[in-house]
């Protein structure tokens, strides 16, 4: 009950391919090095979860993780 979905980027894995913030600019931004970062705390809603999953599937470095927390 009350599960919260969050998205995170592993900064050690990200190589700045930029697909995440191209696909889902409402969820991801980029830093001064051009690496992807999550906007805010990365909480996902029913409206944004599919977009986050699409970005995750398109990251060549598999640097995006979607986590469930209660
Ligand atoms: Fe990095 Fe993957 Fe986005 S490599 S910039 S998290 S598409």
Backbone and ligand atoms as CSV (ligand in chain L), in Angstrom:
chain,resi,resn,atom,element,x,y,z
A,1,UNK,N,N,0.841,-1.192,0.000
A,1,UNK,CA,C,0.000,0.000,0.000
A,1,UNK,C,C,0.883,1.250,0.000
A,2,UNK,N,N,0.465,2.226,-0.714
A,2,UNK,CA,C,1.176,3.490,-0.689
A,2,UNK,C,C,2.593,3.429,-1.206
A,3,UNK,N,N,2.806,2.546,-2.167
A,3,UNK,CA,C,4.155,2.438,-2.700
A,3,UNK,C,C,4.521,3.700,-3.479
A,4,UNK,N,N,5.770,4.095,-3.325
A,4,UNK,CA,C,6.279,5.263,-4.031
A,4,UNK,C,C,7.336,4.788,-5.016
A,5,UNK,N,N,7.187,5.181,-6.251
A,5,UNK,CA,C,8.170,4.843,-7.270
A,5,UNK,C,C,9.098,6.037,-7.457
A,6,UNK,N,N,10.380,5.733,-7.463
A,6,UNK,CA,C,11.372,6.795,-7.662
A,6,UNK,C,C,12.339,6.370,-8.753
A,7,UNK,N,N,12.842,7.338,-9.475
A,7,UNK,CA,C,13.837,7.066,-10.493
A,7,UNK,C,C,15.164,7.705,-10.075
A,8,UNK,N,N,16.232,6.983,-10.305
A,8,UNK,CA,C,17.564,7.501,-9.990
A,8,UNK,C,C,18.491,7.210,-11.168
A,9,UNK,N,N,19.516,8.041,-11.282
A,9,UNK,CA,C,20.579,7.797,-12.252
A,9,UNK,C,C,21.848,7.485,-11.478
A,10,UNK,N,N,22.502,6.406,-11.835
A,10,UNK,CA,C,23.794,6.077,-11.241
A,10,UNK,C,C,24.863,6.904,-11.943
A,11,UNK,N,N,25.380,7.887,-11.231
A,11,UNK,CA,C,26.338,8.823,-11.833
A,11,UNK,C,C,27.624,8.130,-12.269
A,12,UNK,N,N,27.934,7.006,-11.662
A,12,UNK,CA,C,29.148,6.275,-12.050
A,12,UNK,C,C,28.966,5.564,-13.384
A,13,UNK,N,N,27.723,5.255,-13.721
A,13,UNK,CA,C,27.443,4.556,-14.976
A,13,UNK,C,C,27.131,5.514,-16.119
A,14,UNK,N,N,26.523,6.645,-15.817
A,14,UNK,CA,C,26.106,7.589,-16.854
A,14,UNK,C,C,27.307,8.106,-17.633
A,15,UNK,N,N,27.177,8.052,-18.951
A,15,UNK,CA,C,28.239,8.562,-19.826
A,15,UNK,C,C,27.751,9.738,-20.672
A,16,UNK,N,N,26.616,10.293,-20.300
A,16,UNK,CA,C,26.135,11.500,-20.969
A,16,UNK,C,C,25.538,11.296,-22.348
A,17,UNK,N,N,24.960,10.145,-22.583
A,17,UNK,CA,C,24.346,9.913,-23.901
A,17,UNK,C,C,23.132,10.804,-24.148
A,18,UNK,N,N,22.502,11.250,-23.091
A,18,UNK,CA,C,21.463,12.258,-23.218
A,18,UNK,C,C,20.095,11.782,-23.646
A,19,UNK,N,N,19.922,10.506,-23.775
A,19,UNK,CA,C,18.601,10.037,-24.207
A,19,UNK,C,C,17.551,10.274,-23.135
A,20,UNK,N,N,17.956,10.198,-21.885
A,20,UNK,CA,C,16.974,10.357,-20.805
A,20,UNK,C,C,16.314,11.728,-20.850
A,21,UNK,N,N,17.131,12.793,-20.894
A,21,UNK,CA,C,16.505,14.116,-20.878
A,21,UNK,C,C,15.932,14.512,-22.227
A,22,UNK,N,N,16.311,13.824,-23.299
A,22,UNK,CA,C,15.644,14.040,-24.583
A,22,UNK,C,C,14.263,13.401,-24.587
A,23,UNK,N,N,14.175,12.205,-24.046
A,23,UNK,CA,C,12.905,11.472,-24.030
A,23,UNK,C,C,11.957,12.029,-22.967
A,24,UNK,N,N,12.497,12.355,-21.808
A,24,UNK,CA,C,11.648,12.719,-20.672
A,24,UNK,C,C,12.180,13.967,-19.961
A,25,UNK,N,N,12.093,15.124,-20.617
A,25,UNK,CA,C,12.635,16.349,-19.994
A,25,UNK,C,C,11.856,16.802,-18.762
A,26,UNK,N,N,10.690,16.222,-18.523
A,26,UNK,CA,C,9.987,16.581,-17.279
A,26,UNK,C,C,10.510,15.766,-16.098
A,27,UNK,N,N,11.321,14.758,-16.385
A,27,UNK,CA,C,11.865,13.924,-15.303
A,27,UNK,C,C,13.364,14.145,-15.135
A,28,UNK,N,N,14.061,14.359,-16.261
A,28,UNK,CA,C,15.525,14.436,-16.228
A,28,UNK,C,C,16.020,15.779,-16.757
A,29,UNK,N,N,17.172,16.161,-16.238
A,29,UNK,CA,C,17.896,17.340,-16.721
A,29,UNK,C,C,19.337,16.889,-16.927
A,30,UNK,N,N,20.221,17.826,-17.226
A,30,UNK,CA,C,21.630,17.464,-17.366
A,30,UNK,C,C,22.486,18.450,-16.591
A,31,UNK,N,N,23.632,17.974,-16.167
A,31,UNK,CA,C,24.515,18.835,-15.377
A,31,UNK,C,C,25.530,19.529,-16.274
A,32,UNK,N,N,26.494,20.205,-15.670
A,32,UNK,CA,C,27.455,21.001,-16.441
A,32,UNK,C,C,28.370,20.139,-17.301
A,33,UNK,N,N,28.422,18.852,-17.017
A,33,UNK,CA,C,29.232,17.932,-17.826
A,33,UNK,C,C,28.397,17.262,-18.920
A,34,UNK,N,N,27.095,17.540,-18.916
A,34,UNK,CA,C,26.215,16.912,-19.895
A,34,UNK,C,C,25.706,15.554,-19.467
A,35,UNK,N,N,25.956,15.219,-18.219
A,35,UNK,CA,C,25.449,13.948,-17.705
A,35,UNK,C,C,24.026,14.116,-17.188
A,36,UNK,N,N,23.273,13.069,-17.283
A,36,UNK,CA,C,21.882,13.122,-16.862
A,36,UNK,C,C,21.747,13.211,-15.355
A,37,UNK,N,N,20.772,13.977,-14.927
A,37,UNK,CA,C,20.427,14.046,-13.508
A,37,UNK,C,C,18.909,14.003,-13.391
A,38,UNK,N,N,18.447,13.502,-12.276
A,38,UNK,CA,C,17.015,13.468,-12.007
A,38,UNK,C,C,16.601,14.826,-11.457
A,39,UNK,N,N,15.482,15.322,-11.930
A,39,UNK,CA,C,14.933,16.577,-11.415
A,39,UNK,C,C,14.283,16.305,-10.059
A,40,UNK,N,N,14.636,17.109,-9.076
A,40,UNK,CA,C,14.058,16.951,-7.741
A,40,UNK,C,C,14.472,15.630,-7.121
A,41,UNK,N,N,13.529,14.986,-6.445
A,41,UNK,CA,C,13.852,13.723,-5.771
A,41,UNK,C,C,13.496,12.514,-6.630
A,42,UNK,N,N,12.970,12.762,-7.825
A,42,UNK,CA,C,12.725,11.662,-8.747
A,42,UNK,C,C,11.464,10.871,-8.490
A,43,UNK,N,N,10.557,11.424,-7.711
A,43,UNK,CA,C,9.300,10.711,-7.469
A,43,UNK,C,C,8.504,10.613,-8.765
A,44,UNK,N,N,7.967,9.437,-9.012
A,44,UNK,CA,C,7.192,9.208,-10.225
A,44,UNK,C,C,5.706,9.115,-9.895
A,45,UNK,N,N,4.910,9.520,-10.849
A,45,UNK,CA,C,3.465,9.442,-10.709
A,45,UNK,C,C,2.955,8.430,-11.741
A,46,UNK,N,N,1.706,8.032,-11.627
A,46,UNK,CA,C,1.153,7.147,-12.656
A,46,UNK,C,C,1.284,7.739,-14.059
A,47,UNK,N,N,1.353,9.064,-14.140
A,47,UNK,CA,C,1.465,9.723,-15.441
A,47,UNK,C,C,2.893,9.706,-15.975
A,48,UNK,N,N,3.875,9.621,-15.102
A,48,UNK,CA,C,5.267,9.715,-15.565
A,48,UNK,C,C,6.019,8.388,-15.518
A,49,UNK,N,N,5.423,7.363,-14.950
A,49,UNK,CA,C,6.155,6.101,-14.800
A,49,UNK,C,C,6.508,5.477,-16.147
A,50,UNK,N,N,5.587,5.526,-17.103
A,50,UNK,CA,C,5.878,4.921,-18.397
A,50,UNK,C,C,6.987,5.679,-19.124
A,51,UNK,N,N,6.986,6.991,-18.976
A,51,UNK,CA,C,8.033,7.803,-19.591
A,51,UNK,C,C,9.387,7.477,-18.962
A,52,UNK,N,N,9.405,7.300,-17.659
A,52,UNK,CA,C,10.640,6.927,-16.976
A,52,UNK,C,C,11.128,5.555,-17.442
A,53,UNK,N,N,10.198,4.637,-17.632
A,53,UNK,CA,C,10.576,3.296,-18.088
A,53,UNK,C,C,11.110,3.349,-19.523
A,54,UNK,N,N,10.543,4.214,-20.345
A,54,UNK,CA,C,11.014,4.374,-21.714
A,54,UNK,C,C,12.447,4.918,-21.717
A,55,UNK,N,N,12.691,5.913,-20.882
A,55,UNK,CA,C,14.040,6.462,-20.781
A,55,UNK,C,C,15.005,5.397,-20.274
A,56,UNK,N,N,14.565,4.636,-19.293
A,56,UNK,CA,C,15.401,3.562,-18.750
A,56,UNK,C,C,15.774,2.568,-19.845
A,57,UNK,N,N,14.805,2.203,-20.658
A,57,UNK,CA,C,15.048,1.220,-21.716
A,57,UNK,C,C,15.982,1.756,-22.792
A,58,UNK,N,N,16.064,3.075,-22.907
A,58,UNK,CA,C,16.862,3.676,-23.962
A,58,UNK,C,C,18.237,4.152,-23.506
A,59,UNK,N,N,18.547,3.995,-22.229
A,59,UNK,CA,C,19.879,4.400,-21.761
A,59,UNK,C,C,20.895,3.325,-22.132
A,60,UNK,N,N,21.863,3.661,-22.981
A,60,UNK,CA,C,22.829,2.654,-23.433
A,60,UNK,C,C,23.718,2.122,-22.315
A,61,UNK,N,N,23.839,2.874,-21.246
A,61,UNK,CA,C,24.718,2.465,-20.137
A,61,UNK,C,C,23.948,1.763,-19.015
A,62,UNK,N,N,22.642,1.623,-19.182
A,62,UNK,CA,C,21.799,1.017,-18.132
A,62,UNK,C,C,22.038,1.716,-16.785
A,63,UNK,N,N,22.068,3.034,-16.850
A,63,UNK,CA,C,22.381,3.831,-15.665
A,63,UNK,C,C,21.144,4.300,-14.920
A,64,UNK,N,N,19.971,4.009,-15.476
A,64,UNK,CA,C,18.727,4.494,-14.876
A,64,UNK,C,C,18.043,3.352,-14.133
A,65,UNK,N,N,17.662,3.633,-12.909
A,65,UNK,CA,C,17.021,2.623,-12.068
A,65,UNK,C,C,15.708,3.171,-11.524
A,66,UNK,N,N,14.707,2.327,-11.552
A,66,UNK,CA,C,13.406,2.685,-10.975
A,66,UNK,C,C,13.215,1.831,-9.734
A,67,UNK,N,N,13.037,2.504,-8.621
A,67,UNK,CA,C,12.981,1.833,-7.332
A,67,UNK,C,C,11.614,2.008,-6.689
A,68,UNK,N,N,11.254,1.036,-5.953
A,68,UNK,CA,C,9.996,1.063,-5.224
A,68,UNK,C,C,10.304,1.225,-3.744
A,69,UNK,N,N,9.641,2.140,-3.100
A,69,UNK,CA,C,9.830,2.253,-1.659
A,69,UNK,C,C,8.468,2.498,-1.022
A,70,UNK,N,N,8.325,2.087,0.207
A,70,UNK,CA,C,7.020,2.220,0.862
A,70,UNK,C,C,7.006,3.441,1.750
L,1,LIG,FE1,FE,23.324,9.175,-18.863
L,1,LIG,FE2,FE,21.899,7.243,-19.847
L,1,LIG,FE3,FE,20.895,9.648,-19.653
L,1,LIG,S1,S,24.076,7.533,-20.150
L,1,LIG,S2,S,22.607,11.034,-19.892
L,1,LIG,S3,S,21.506,8.331,-17.964
L,1,LIG,S4,S,20.611,8.238,-21.330
